[in-house]
Amino acid sequence: MKKQYLYYPLFLGIFFGLGILIGNLLSVNGMDDAFTTSGNLKKRKLNRLIDIIDQRYVDEVNTDSIVDVTVNGILQNLDPHSIYISTDQAQAVADDMRGNFVGIGIRYFVNQDTISVLSTIKDGPSQKAGIKSGDRILTVDGRPLYGENKVSTDQLKGESGSRITLGVLKPGDSTVFNVPVTRGQIAIKSVDAAYMLTNELGYIKVNRFAESTTAEFNRAIDILKRKGAQQVAVDLRDNPGGVLQAALDMADEFLKDDQLMLFQKDRNNKRKNSYATSDGDFEDKPVFILINENSASASEVVAGALQDNDKGTIIGRRSFGKGLVQQEMQLGDGSAVRLTVARYYTPTGRSIQRPYDSGNEDYFNEYLERYENGELQDKSNIEVNDSLMYKTPAGKIVYGGGGIIPDVFVAGPKGYENQTLDYFARTGFADRIANDFLRTEGSYLRYMPEREFVDSYQVPETLLLEFYQRARGGNNKSLRLTGNREFMMLLLKASLAEQLYGTELKVKLLNTMDPMIDRLKELSRDRKNA
């Protein structure tokens, strides 16, 4: 793979890790005994083989791990999005789908063998207890979270309402303070930001689709309406999808009563239609949807529903191309399979699922080839199949067979250096650098008012140099970031802002140097003046 695409395989791994956690599902039960009670001879043969290994094999064998490997192997021969959820993963997956979990409400990482707080969840237990970014948590109920005899960070979890005592070391202090914290329900936010980009244009950034997304999105819409929004933009870039119903609820905000949003077909070709209702708040106002190559599944449902109904404008780059519906089926021991049970189609009848009949490896490699063939720089490089051409009611040409092609194309970052910085911006590369700074010479920032930070704070040269040195570490020694000084400063300030004041301020700052946001504003002005 060419040097300039070095970071995308890593990002792809992160992207699909998140996709596995929050993939598109409808939960069903009643399948607990299906694997073991079937009369099918081949299934009984597999059960018999595992029993023989368990009873007769010369060495001790963990048959649970054999079953896990077997199930994964079976699913890998089906399609790229049917997955196995082990008992160890089940709770985390359930939390992600619901959009909440029980905990103390912090984002953290392990820094020099200690837990360093990146940020606290707004109104969460840790924030209420006075814990801040840059604090280090050394003990839990007197037991160490560092050193050879450290306990697991699982000790931070527990039942809602239960109390623990954290040993917290503040920046610049040498004394560990005991801080009592009561565990509680912590929301996993779907909406990162909701604010006015201009006097007319409201903006909402959505990072996932969970069960809680609809309520969050509706609150965001209400906020923007009260602020006078006459247009709205929904940013679904890098959103890997999630709960299908949440996507339909979002599309319903913009479509009129009884407009078709989506239909599904199962193995028997049985069709299930989903229609809009009359409850939408922006049915008669301009809407813009921002997508990119990492917008998938439920994100594509929203974009496809609006595009096929000639509603709004889709801006960005061709989306990922996942048009399969999964259902979660329990296996009786706490584990589950998320099995593809249907395909979904946009209102014009197109499937946006990319082909996977050449195997999962080719499927994911085809995604990476987009970086090689130049389609992220030039819309004319997007390969389309004329046999999969459809027309919207207004006569607009759209294509199936591999993602949503936007109405207005905006090129991605060009060149190794720019792609590297884009990767850093999307994956939180600057977070640890910023957190180290907050624990040392930047500790005073923890008490700076947000307005003062935004208006007057300048990232120091020492912090910029530290960023540059870490960026060029490892395999990146040849990396040159000349000409990107202003963006690097912004990236560091945005990371500090998130840890000090929350994710929305980070989004606001990064949007000030975002070509897609600039194009969005142009289109908004044109629409207003039309």
Residue pairs with C-beta under 8 A, 6 or more apart in sequence:
1 9
1 368
1 372
2 372
3 416
4 371
4 415
4 416
4 419
5 368
5 371
5 372
5 419
6 416
6 420
6 475
7 419
7 420
7 423
8 368
8 371
8 419
8 423
9 368
10 423
11 294
11 423
11 426
11 427
12 364
12 367
12 368
14 427
15 238
15 240
15 294
16 240
16 364
18 208
18 240
19 81
19 240
19 241
19 296
19 297
20 83
21 92
21 93
21 96
22 96
22 97
22 208
22 209
22 210
22 240
22 241
22 242
22 243
23 81
23 83
23 240
23 241
23 242
23 297
23 326
23 338
24 209
24 241
24 242
24 243
24 244
24 297
24 298
24 322
24 324
24 325
24 326
25 97
25 243
25 244
25 326
25 327
25 328
25 338
26 244
26 245
26 325
26 326
26 327
26 328
27 327
27 328
28 327
28 328
28 329
29 329
29 330
31 329
31 330
31 331
32 330
32 331
32 332
33 332
34 329
35 43
35 331
35 332
36 47
36 332
38 44
46 70
50 63
50 66
50 67
50 70
53 61
53 63
53 66
54 61
54 63
68 84
68 86
68 335
71 84
71 331
71 337
72 84
75 82
75 83
75 84
75 337
75 339
76 360
78 339
78 340
79 324
79 340
79 356
79 360
80 356
80 360
80 363
80 364
81 322
81 324
81 326
81 338
81 340
82 326
82 337
82 338
82 339
82 340
83 326
83 337
83 338
84 335
84 336
84 337
84 338
85 93
85 328
85 335
85 336
85 337
85 338
86 335
87 333
87 334
87 335
90 334
90 335
90 336
95 101
95 188
96 188
96 208
96 210
96 242
97 210
97 211
97 242
97 243
98 210
98 211
98 212
99 187
99 188
99 190
99 210
99 211
99 212
99 213
100 185
100 186
100 187
100 188
100 212
101 185
101 186
101 188
102 157
102 158
102 159
102 160
102 183
102 184
102 185
102 186
103 125
103 156
103 157
103 183
103 184
103 186
104 124
104 125
104 126
104 156
104 164
104 166
104 181
104 183
104 186
105 120
105 121
105 124
105 125
105 126
105 127
105 184
105 186
106 117
106 118
106 119
106 120
106 121
106 124
106 126
106 131
106 137
107 117
107 118
107 119
107 120
107 121
108 115
108 116
108 117
108 118
108 137
109 115
109 116
109 118
109 431
109 432
109 435
110 116
111 136
111 432
111 435
111 436
113 146
113 147
113 150
114 136
114 137
114 138
114 145
114 146
115 136
115 137
115 138
115 145
115 146
115 153
116 134
116 135
116 136
116 435
116 439
117 126
117 131
117 132
117 133
117 134
117 135
117 136
117 137
118 133
118 431
118 435
118 499
119 133
119 498
119 499
119 500
119 502
120 126
120 127
120 131
120 132
120 133
121 127
121 186
121 187
122 502
124 184
124 186
125 181
125 182
125 183
125 184
125 186
126 181
129 166
129 179
129 180
129 181
130 179
131 137
131 166
131 168
131 179
131 181
132 170
132 446
133 435
133 438
133 446
133 499
133 500
134 170
134 171
134 435
134 438
134 439
134 443
134 446
134 499
135 168
135 169
135 170
135 171
136 168
136 169
136 439
137 145
137 166
137 167
137 168
137 169
138 144
138 145
138 146
138 167
138 168
138 169
138 176
139 145
139 166
139 167
139 176
140 151
140 155
140 156
140 164
140 165
140 166
140 167
141 155
141 164
141 165
142 165
142 167
143 151
143 155
144 150
144 151
145 151
145 153
145 155
155 164
156 164
157 183
158 164
158 183
159 183
160 183
160 184
160 185
161 182
161 183
161 184
162 182
162 183
163 180
163 181
163 182
163 183
164 180
164 181
164 183
165 178
165 179
165 180
165 181
166 178
166 179
166 180
166 181
167 176
167 177
167 178
167 179
168 176
168 177
168 178
168 179
169 175
169 176
169 177
170 177
171 438
171 439
171 440
171 443
171 446
172 443
187 212
188 208
188 210
188 212
189 207
189 216
189 503
190 206
190 207
190 208
190 209
190 210
190 212
190 213
190 216
190 217
190 246
191 204
191 205
191 206
191 207
191 213
191 216
191 217
191 219
191 220
192 205
192 206
192 207
192 503
192 504
192 507
193 203
193 204
193 205
193 503
193 504
193 507
193 508
194 202
194 203
194 204
194 205
194 219
194 220
194 223
194 224
194 504
195 202
195 203
195 224
195 504
195 508
196 202
196 203
196 224
196 227
196 228
196 229
197 203
197 233
197 511
197 517
197 520
197 521
197 524
198 521
198 524
198 525
199 228
200 228
200 229
200 230
200 231
200 524
200 528
201 229
201 230
201 231
201 232
201 233
201 520
201 521
201 524
202 224
202 225
202 227
202 229
202 231
202 232
202 233
203 232
203 233
203 235
203 511
204 217
204 220
204 221
204 224
204 232
204 233
204 234
204 235
205 235
205 507
206 213
206 217
206 234
206 235
206 236
206 239
206 250
207 238
207 239
208 239
208 240
208 241
208 242
209 239
209 241
209 242
209 243
209 244
209 246
209 247
209 250
209 297
209 298
209 299
210 242
210 243
210 246
211 243
211 246
213 242
213 243
213 246
213 249
213 250
214 245
214 246
214 249
214 250
217 246
217 249
217 250
217 253
218 253
221 232
221 253
221 281
221 282
222 281
224 232
225 281
230 285
230 286
230 528
231 285
231 286
231 287
231 288
231 524
231 527
231 528
232 282
232 285
232 286
232 287
232 288
233 287
233 288
233 289
233 290
233 520
233 524
234 250
234 287
234 288
234 289
234 290
234 302
235 290
236 289
236 290
236 291
236 295
236 299
236 302
236 303
237 290
237 291
237 292
237 294
237 295
237 316
237 516
238 292
238 294
238 295
238 426
239 294
239 295
239 296
239 298
239 299
240 294
240 295
240 296
240 297
240 299
240 320
241 247
241 296
241 297
241 298
241 299
241 300
241 322
242 297
242 298
243 298
244 298
244 301
244 325
244 344
246 298
247 297
247 298
247 299
247 301
247 302
248 261
248 262
248 274
248 301
248 305
250 302
251 261
251 262
251 276
251 301
251 302
251 305
251 306
252 261
252 276
252 277
252 279
252 280
253 279
253 280
253 281
253 282
253 283
254 280
254 282
254 283
254 287
254 306
254 311
254 312
255 261
255 276
255 280
255 283
255 305
255 306
255 309
255 311
256 276
256 278
256 280
256 283
257 276
257 277
257 278
258 275
258 276
259 275
259 276
259 309
259 347
260 273
260 274
260 275
260 276
260 309
260 347
261 274
261 275
261 276
261 301
261 305
261 309
261 347
262 273
262 274
262 301
262 304
262 305
262 344
262 345
262 346
262 347
263 271
263 272
263 273
263 274
263 344
263 345
263 347
264 271
264 272
264 274
264 325
264 342
264 343
264 344
264 345
265 271
265 272
265 342
265 343
265 345
266 272
266 341
266 342
267 341
267 342
272 342
286 312
286 313
286 524
286 527
287 306
287 311
287 312
287 313
288 312
288 313
288 314
288 315
288 520
288 523
288 524
289 302
289 303
289 306
289 312
289 313
289 314
289 315
290 315
290 316
290 516
290 520
291 299
291 300
291 303
291 314
291 315
291 316
291 317
291 319
291 404
291 406
292 316
292 317
292 319
292 412
292 516
293 317
293 318
293 319
293 320
293 367
293 370
293 376
293 403
293 412
294 320
295 303
295 316
295 319
295 320
295 404
296 319
296 320
296 321
296 322
297 320
297 322
299 319
300 319
300 320
300 321
300 322
300 323
300 352
300 403
300 404
301 344
303 314
303 319
303 404
304 346
304 347
304 350
304 352
304 404
305 346
305 347
306 312
306 314
307 314
307 346
307 392
307 396
307 398
307 404
307 407
308 346
308 347
308 348
308 350
308 390
308 392
308 398
309 347
309 392
309 393
310 392
310 393
310 394
310 396
313 407
313 408
313 523
314 404
314 406
314 407
314 408
315 406
315 407
315 408
315 410
315 516
315 519
315 520
315 523
316 406
316 408
316 409
316 410
316 516
317 375
317 376
317 406
317 409
317 410
317 411
317 412
318 370
318 375
318 382
318 402
318 403
318 404
318 405
318 406
319 352
319 403
319 404
320 354
320 367
320 403
321 352
321 353
321 354
321 367
321 401
321 402
321 403
322 352
322 353
322 354
323 343
323 344
323 345
323 351
323 352
323 353
324 340
324 342
324 343
324 344
324 353
325 340
325 341
325 342
325 343
325 344
326 338
326 339
326 340
326 341
327 338
327 339
327 341
328 336
328 337
328 338
328 339
329 336
329 337
329 338
329 339
330 336
331 337
343 351
343 353
344 351
345 351
346 352
346 398
346 400
348 390
348 391
348 392
348 398
349 390
349 400
350 388
350 390
350 398
350 399
350 400
350 401
351 400
351 401
352 400
352 401
352 402
352 403
352 404
353 401
353 402
354 363
354 366
354 367
354 401
354 402
354 403
355 363
355 401
355 402
356 362
356 363
370 376
373 381
373 383
374 381
375 381
375 382
375 383
376 411
376 412
377 411
377 412
377 414
378 411
379 405
379 409
382 405
384 399
384 401
384 405
385 399
385 400
385 401
388 399
388 400
388 401
389 397
389 398
389 399
390 397
390 398
390 399
390 400
391 397
391 398
392 398
396 407
398 405
399 405
408 519
408 523
410 515
410 516
410 519
411 515
412 419
412 422
413 419
413 421
413 422
416 479
417 479
417 480
417 481
417 482
417 483
417 484
418 484
420 471
420 476
420 479
420 481
421 481
421 484
421 487
421 488
421 491
423 429
424 430
424 471
424 491
425 491
425 494
425 510
428 495
429 471
430 467
430 491
430 492
430 494
430 495
431 495
431 498
431 499
433 463
433 466
433 467
433 470
433 492
433 495
434 463
434 492
434 495
434 496
434 499
435 499
436 466
437 463
437 466
437 496
438 445
438 446
438 496
438 499
438 500
441 462
442 463
442 496
445 453
445 457
445 496
445 500
446 500
448 457
448 500
450 500
450 501
450 505
453 496
453 497
453 500
453 501
454 497
454 505
454 509
457 493
458 489
459 489
459 492
459 493
459 496
463 492
464 485
464 488
464 489
464 492
467 488
467 491
467 492
468 481
468 488
471 479
471 481
472 479
481 488
486 513
487 513
490 509
490 510
490 512
490 513
491 510
493 509
494 505
494 506
494 509
494 510
495 506
497 505
497 506
497 509
498 505
498 506
511 517
